[in-house]
Amino acid sequence: MRENRHDPIRETHAATLKQEGGFSLIEVTLALGLLATVLISIASLFILGGKQVHQGKSTTSATALSHTIMERIEQLPYTDTYAYFGGADTSTSLTVSTVNTGNNANQWQSEINSRLGPNASAVITVTPLGSALPLNMGSASALQVKVAVNWTEIGRFKSVSLQTVRF
């Protein structure tokens, strides 16, 4: 008679073969769905990041342009600050746009268009400051100069402004 002995190696090998059946179709489908969800989330972050970079570049360009305009104005003598843009001693305020032709502010419009788009513009405002009556450009003890660069980006109005006081 033959003894019925257990062979531990055969039993372990048989158990291993039963456990190594592989992944089921449901497990593979769930893993692919999870991977797709993560990849779509990451891709949307790249798109959002690209928009933020573009907006940052536009804001930096607008700030640089307004700084350039302000530097040019600060090179002018005090009395020429308002006269350069068509103001007179009797003017109580002065506002000029770079879009309008026939004034010295228009010289910056082509650069503004090239950097920020065709609908962009700048507005320069000169306001007299002081206690003289009547307060006008000729009697002011200081002038407030404000440069505002305006543009539209992704359907939204954007603006950057710088101001200074000239004595």
C-alpha positions as CSV (number, residue, x, y, z in Angstrom):
1,M,0.0,0.0,0.0
2,R,1.1,3.4,-0.8
3,E,1.3,6.1,1.8
4,N,-0.5,9.3,1.2
5,R,2.1,11.9,2.0
6,H,1.7,15.5,1.6
7,D,4.2,17.1,-0.7
8,P,4.7,20.7,0.7
9,I,6.4,21.9,-2.5
10,R,3.6,20.8,-4.8
11,E,1.0,22.3,-2.5
12,T,2.8,25.6,-2.4
13,H,3.3,25.6,-6.2
14,A,-0.4,24.8,-6.7
15,A,-1.5,27.6,-4.3
16,T,0.8,30.1,-6.1
17,L,-0.6,29.3,-9.5
18,K,-4.1,29.9,-8.2
19,Q,-3.1,33.3,-6.7
20,E,-1.3,34.5,-9.9
21,G,-4.3,34.7,-12.0
22,G,-3.6,38.4,-13.0
23,F,-5.7,41.5,-12.9
24,S,-9.4,41.3,-13.7
25,L,-11.0,43.5,-16.4
26,I,-12.7,45.6,-13.7
27,E,-9.5,46.3,-11.9
28,V,-7.8,47.4,-15.1
29,T,-10.8,49.6,-16.0
30,L,-10.8,51.3,-12.6
31,A,-7.0,51.9,-12.7
32,L,-7.3,53.5,-16.1
33,G,-10.2,55.7,-15.0
34,L,-8.3,56.8,-11.9
35,L,-5.2,57.6,-14.1
36,A,-7.3,59.5,-16.6
37,T,-8.8,61.6,-13.9
38,V,-5.4,62.5,-12.4
39,L,-4.0,63.3,-15.9
40,I,-7.0,65.6,-16.8
41,S,-6.6,67.4,-13.5
42,I,-2.9,68.0,-14.1
43,A,-3.5,69.1,-17.7
44,S,-6.1,71.7,-16.6
45,L,-3.5,73.1,-14.2
46,F,-1.1,73.6,-17.1
47,I,-3.7,75.5,-19.0
48,L,-4.5,77.7,-16.1
49,G,-0.8,78.3,-15.5
50,G,-0.4,79.3,-19.1
51,K,-3.2,81.9,-18.8
52,Q,-1.6,83.3,-15.6
53,V,1.8,83.6,-17.3
54,H,0.2,85.5,-20.2
55,Q,-1.7,87.8,-17.8
56,G,1.5,88.5,-15.8
57,K,3.4,89.4,-19.0
58,S,0.6,91.8,-20.0
59,T,0.7,93.5,-16.6
60,T,4.5,93.7,-16.7
61,S,4.4,95.2,-20.2
62,A,1.7,97.8,-19.1
63,T,3.7,98.7,-16.0
64,A,6.9,99.1,-18.1
65,L,5.0,101.3,-20.6
66,S,3.6,103.5,-18.0
67,H,7.0,103.8,-16.4
68,T,8.5,104.8,-19.7
69,I,5.9,107.5,-20.2
70,M,6.3,108.8,-16.7
71,E,10.1,109.0,-17.2
72,R,9.7,111.0,-20.3
73,I,7.3,113.4,-18.5
74,E,9.8,113.8,-15.6
75,Q,12.5,114.9,-18.1
76,L,10.4,117.9,-19.0
77,P,10.9,121.2,-17.1
78,Y,8.2,121.9,-14.5
79,T,6.2,124.4,-16.7
80,D,6.5,122.2,-19.8
81,T,4.8,119.3,-18.0
82,Y,1.3,120.6,-18.9
83,A,2.3,122.7,-21.9
84,Y,3.8,119.6,-23.6
85,F,0.3,118.1,-23.7
86,G,-1.6,121.2,-24.8
87,G,-2.3,122.8,-21.3
88,A,-2.1,126.4,-20.5
89,D,-1.3,128.4,-17.3
90,T,-5.0,129.0,-16.8
91,S,-5.9,125.2,-17.1
92,T,-7.4,123.8,-14.0
93,S,-6.8,120.2,-15.1
94,L,-5.5,118.4,-18.1
95,T,-6.4,114.9,-19.4
96,V,-5.0,113.5,-22.7
97,S,-5.3,110.1,-24.3
98,T,-2.8,108.4,-26.4
99,V,-5.5,107.4,-28.9
100,N,-6.2,111.0,-29.9
101,T,-4.0,112.3,-32.6
102,G,-2.7,115.9,-32.6
103,N,-1.1,115.7,-29.1
104,N,2.3,114.6,-27.8
105,A,0.7,111.7,-25.9
106,N,-0.1,109.9,-29.2
107,Q,3.6,109.1,-29.7
108,W,3.3,106.1,-27.4
109,Q,0.2,104.6,-28.9
110,S,1.9,102.4,-31.5
111,E,4.1,100.8,-28.8
112,I,1.0,100.3,-26.6
113,N,-0.8,98.6,-29.4
114,S,2.1,96.3,-30.2
115,R,2.5,95.2,-26.6
116,L,-1.1,95.1,-25.3
117,G,-3.3,94.8,-28.4
118,P,-5.3,97.1,-30.6
119,N,-7.8,98.2,-28.0
120,A,-5.2,99.4,-25.5
121,S,-4.5,103.0,-24.6
122,A,-3.0,105.3,-22.0
123,V,-4.5,108.3,-20.3
124,I,-2.3,111.1,-18.9
125,T,-3.8,113.4,-16.3
126,V,-2.1,116.5,-14.9
127,T,-3.7,118.2,-11.9
128,P,-2.5,121.3,-10.2
129,L,-1.9,121.2,-6.4
130,G,-1.5,124.0,-3.9
131,S,-3.4,126.6,-2.0
132,A,-3.5,129.5,-4.5
133,L,-6.8,130.9,-5.6
134,P,-7.7,130.4,-8.3
135,L,-5.8,127.1,-8.5
136,N,-4.6,126.5,-12.0
137,M,-1.4,125.2,-13.7
138,G,0.3,128.6,-13.6
139,S,-0.4,129.2,-9.8
140,A,0.1,125.7,-8.6
141,S,3.0,124.9,-6.2
142,A,3.0,121.3,-7.5
143,L,1.6,119.1,-10.2
144,Q,0.2,115.6,-9.8
145,V,0.9,113.5,-12.9
146,K,-0.9,110.2,-13.4
147,V,-0.4,107.8,-16.2
148,A,-3.0,105.0,-16.6
149,V,-2.5,102.2,-19.2
150,N,-5.8,100.4,-20.1
151,W,-6.3,97.2,-22.1
152,T,-8.7,94.3,-22.5
153,E,-7.6,90.8,-21.8
154,I,-9.8,87.7,-22.1
155,G,-12.8,89.9,-22.1
156,R,-11.8,91.8,-18.9
157,F,-10.8,95.4,-18.5
158,K,-7.3,95.8,-17.1
159,S,-5.5,98.9,-15.9
160,V,-2.2,99.9,-14.5
161,S,-1.5,103.4,-13.2
162,L,1.4,105.3,-11.9
163,Q,1.4,108.8,-10.4
164,T,3.9,111.3,-9.1
165,V,4.0,114.8,-7.8
166,R,6.2,117.3,-9.6
167,F,7.5,120.4,-7.6
